[in-house]
Amino acid sequence: MKFFHDVEGRMERFSGSLWRLFARGQREPVEVLEGLRRECDAKAVIVGRDRTVVPNAFELELPADSYARLAGEAGAVGARLASEVRRHAAERHFSFAGPVTVRLRPPDDDLEPHRYRIHSRITPRR
């Protein structure tokens, strides 16, 4: 049991530091997670009686200042968010067509978003 307690403690510390890096305000990380969950729910495709496939490739478009702050940690942040997407899918009994990825990126256009935008797609395993 001590082993699991130690692992849980490490994950909580990692998660806390991750969200401190991420957030301009205290609510932003929670909103991003909820956005990813909503994206899964909204784009779910029923492909059989017992199988519902959801997007597995996500791009999180961030405001330029947030992206600049997180660029060095983009891999770790993306991995943590992908883990949360997998957890949500498991709770809802969703499945994926391929590995789950969350990639952070700066805004595309001159009309920089004041908040984040989520783009997703179902990408089959290669």
C-alpha atoms as a printed R data frame, in Angstrom:
    type eleno elety resid chain resno       x      y       z
1   ATOM     1    CA   MET     A     1   0.000  0.000   0.000
2   ATOM     2    CA   LYS     A     2   2.849  2.392   0.760
3   ATOM     3    CA   PHE     A     3   4.045  2.046  -2.835
4   ATOM     4    CA   PHE     A     4   0.665  3.191  -4.201
5   ATOM     5    CA   HIS     A     5   0.524  6.042  -1.712
6   ATOM     6    CA   ASP     A     6   3.999  7.222  -2.818
7   ATOM     7    CA   VAL     A     7   3.060  7.023  -6.511
8   ATOM     8    CA   GLU     A     8  -0.172  8.899  -5.865
9   ATOM     9    CA   GLY     A     9   1.728 11.616  -3.989
10  ATOM    10    CA   ARG     A    10   4.198 12.032  -6.855
11  ATOM    11    CA   MET     A    11   1.384 12.275  -9.389
12  ATOM    12    CA   GLU     A    12  -0.384 14.925  -7.299
13  ATOM    13    CA   ARG     A    13   2.798 17.006  -7.025
14  ATOM    14    CA   PHE     A    14   3.447 16.683 -10.772
15  ATOM    15    CA   SER     A    15  -0.147 17.574 -11.569
16  ATOM    16    CA   GLY     A    16  -0.076 20.588  -9.261
17  ATOM    17    CA   SER     A    17   3.097 21.987 -10.783
18  ATOM    18    CA   LEU     A    18   1.758 21.299 -14.266
19  ATOM    19    CA   TRP     A    19  -1.407 23.287 -13.652
20  ATOM    20    CA   ARG     A    20   0.535 26.148 -12.078
21  ATOM    21    CA   LEU     A    21   2.532 26.371 -15.308
22  ATOM    22    CA   PHE     A    22  -0.624 26.214 -17.363
23  ATOM    23    CA   ALA     A    23  -2.966 28.620 -15.673
24  ATOM    24    CA   ARG     A    24  -3.250 32.330 -16.050
25  ATOM    25    CA   GLY     A    25  -6.257 32.063 -13.806
26  ATOM    26    CA   GLN     A    26  -7.261 29.267 -11.492
27  ATOM    27    CA   ARG     A    27 -10.139 28.024 -13.639
28  ATOM    28    CA   GLU     A    28  -8.369 27.668 -16.998
29  ATOM    29    CA   PRO     A    29  -6.959 24.118 -16.535
30  ATOM    30    CA   VAL     A    30 -10.351 22.831 -15.439
31  ATOM    31    CA   GLU     A    31 -11.986 24.522 -18.429
32  ATOM    32    CA   VAL     A    32  -9.459 22.944 -20.792
33  ATOM    33    CA   LEU     A    33 -10.124 19.488 -19.341
34  ATOM    34    CA   GLU     A    34 -13.859 20.020 -19.604
35  ATOM    35    CA   GLY     A    35 -13.389 21.211 -23.188
36  ATOM    36    CA   LEU     A    36 -11.498 18.035 -24.090
37  ATOM    37    CA   ARG     A    37 -14.192 15.911 -22.447
38  ATOM    38    CA   ARG     A    38 -16.963 17.795 -24.275
39  ATOM    39    CA   GLU     A    39 -15.070 17.344 -27.549
40  ATOM    40    CA   CYS     A    40 -15.018 13.568 -26.982
41  ATOM    41    CA   ASP     A    41 -18.702 13.468 -26.100
42  ATOM    42    CA   ALA     A    42 -19.785 15.712 -28.977
43  ATOM    43    CA   LYS     A    43 -17.802 13.879 -31.655
44  ATOM    44    CA   ALA     A    44 -18.514 10.326 -30.501
45  ATOM    45    CA   VAL     A    45 -19.370  7.963 -33.354
46  ATOM    46    CA   ILE     A    46 -21.325  4.782 -32.689
47  ATOM    47    CA   VAL     A    47 -19.778  2.102 -34.886
48  ATOM    48    CA   GLY     A    48 -21.413 -0.943 -33.378
49  ATOM    49    CA   ARG     A    49 -23.676 -2.157 -30.640
50  ATOM    50    CA   ASP     A    50 -20.909 -2.079 -28.033
51  ATOM    51    CA   ARG     A    51 -18.427  0.326 -29.587
52  ATOM    52    CA   THR     A    52 -18.334  4.093 -29.650
53  ATOM    53    CA   VAL     A    53 -15.245  5.740 -31.134
54  ATOM    54    CA   VAL     A    54 -14.151  9.223 -30.104
55  ATOM    55    CA   PRO     A    55 -11.422 11.556 -31.387
56  ATOM    56    CA   ASN     A    56  -7.906 10.571 -30.450
57  ATOM    57    CA   ALA     A    57  -5.852 13.412 -31.973
58  ATOM    58    CA   PHE     A    58  -6.314 16.775 -30.303
59  ATOM    59    CA   GLU     A    59  -4.684 20.132 -30.937
60  ATOM    60    CA   LEU     A    60  -5.006 22.731 -28.232
61  ATOM    61    CA   GLU     A    61  -4.606 26.188 -29.725
62  ATOM    62    CA   LEU     A    62  -3.486 28.570 -26.999
63  ATOM    63    CA   PRO     A    63  -3.138 32.332 -26.818
64  ATOM    64    CA   ALA     A    64   0.412 33.353 -27.759
65  ATOM    65    CA   ASP     A    65   1.431 34.284 -24.193
66  ATOM    66    CA   SER     A    66   0.168 30.976 -22.748
67  ATOM    67    CA   TYR     A    67   1.868 29.016 -25.510
68  ATOM    68    CA   ALA     A    68   5.160 30.873 -24.947
69  ATOM    69    CA   ARG     A    69   4.989 30.058 -21.240
70  ATOM    70    CA   LEU     A    70   4.299 26.356 -21.887
71  ATOM    71    CA   ALA     A    71   6.409 25.706 -24.996
72  ATOM    72    CA   GLY     A    72   9.241 24.111 -23.013
73  ATOM    73    CA   GLU     A    73   6.827 21.802 -21.206
74  ATOM    74    CA   ALA     A    74   4.496 21.107 -24.153
75  ATOM    75    CA   GLY     A    75   5.300 17.390 -24.256
76  ATOM    76    CA   ALA     A    76   4.593 16.845 -20.547
77  ATOM    77    CA   VAL     A    77   1.439 18.968 -20.635
78  ATOM    78    CA   GLY     A    78   0.175 17.134 -23.727
79  ATOM    79    CA   ALA     A    79   0.888 13.742 -22.141
80  ATOM    80    CA   ARG     A    80  -0.974 14.697 -18.957
81  ATOM    81    CA   LEU     A    81  -3.970 15.973 -20.914
82  ATOM    82    CA   ALA     A    82  -3.964 12.812 -23.069
83  ATOM    83    CA   SER     A    83  -4.036 10.764 -19.877
84  ATOM    84    CA   GLU     A    84  -7.099 12.689 -18.715
85  ATOM    85    CA   VAL     A    85  -8.807 12.085 -22.083
86  ATOM    86    CA   ARG     A    86  -8.107  8.343 -21.790
87  ATOM    87    CA   ARG     A    87  -9.534  8.338 -18.253
88  ATOM    88    CA   HIS     A    88 -12.710 10.081 -19.415
89  ATOM    89    CA   ALA     A    89 -13.100  7.647 -22.314
90  ATOM    90    CA   ALA     A    90 -12.675  4.662 -19.991
91  ATOM    91    CA   GLU     A    91 -15.376  6.004 -17.674
92  ATOM    92    CA   ARG     A    92 -17.780  6.352 -20.627
93  ATOM    93    CA   HIS     A    93 -16.718  3.073 -22.299
94  ATOM    94    CA   PHE     A    94 -15.506  4.915 -25.402
95  ATOM    95    CA   SER     A    95 -12.729  3.568 -27.598
96  ATOM    96    CA   PHE     A    96 -10.118  5.111 -29.857
97  ATOM    97    CA   ALA     A    97  -9.052  4.319 -33.412
98  ATOM    98    CA   GLY     A    98  -5.397  4.989 -32.544
99  ATOM    99    CA   PRO     A    99  -3.164  6.404 -29.821
100 ATOM   100    CA   VAL     A   100  -4.377  9.500 -27.961
101 ATOM   101    CA   THR     A   101  -2.298 12.623 -28.514
102 ATOM   102    CA   VAL     A   102  -2.742 16.204 -27.353
103 ATOM   103    CA   ARG     A   103  -0.503 18.734 -29.068
104 ATOM   104    CA   LEU     A   104  -0.190 22.343 -27.938
105 ATOM   105    CA   ARG     A   105   0.163 24.989 -30.598
106 ATOM   106    CA   PRO     A   106   0.173 28.778 -30.947
107 ATOM   107    CA   PRO     A   107  -2.731 30.521 -32.674
108 ATOM   108    CA   ASP     A   108  -2.938 30.065 -36.456
109 ATOM   109    CA   ASP     A   109  -4.254 33.392 -37.573
110 ATOM   110    CA   ASP     A   110  -3.895 37.061 -36.936
111 ATOM   111    CA   LEU     A   111  -7.081 36.960 -34.901
112 ATOM   112    CA   GLU     A   112  -5.385 35.594 -31.814
113 ATOM   113    CA   PRO     A   113  -7.809 33.865 -29.474
114 ATOM   114    CA   HIS     A   114  -8.222 35.320 -26.016
115 ATOM   115    CA   ARG     A   115  -8.825 31.794 -24.793
116 ATOM   116    CA   TYR     A   116  -7.982 28.346 -26.026
117 ATOM   117    CA   ARG     A   117  -9.535 26.447 -28.958
118 ATOM   118    CA   ILE     A   118  -9.688 22.688 -29.344
119 ATOM   119    CA   HIS     A   119  -9.420 20.909 -32.684
120 ATOM   120    CA   SER     A   120  -9.897 17.146 -32.824
121 ATOM   121    CA   ARG     A   121 -10.140 14.264 -35.240
122 ATOM   122    CA   ILE     A   122 -10.278 10.507 -35.335
123 ATOM   123    CA   THR     A   123  -6.940  9.257 -36.619
124 ATOM   124    CA   PRO     A   124  -6.615  5.524 -37.234
125 ATOM   125    CA   ARG     A   125  -3.631  3.557 -36.009
126 ATOM   126    CA   ARG     A   126  -0.966  3.191 -38.684
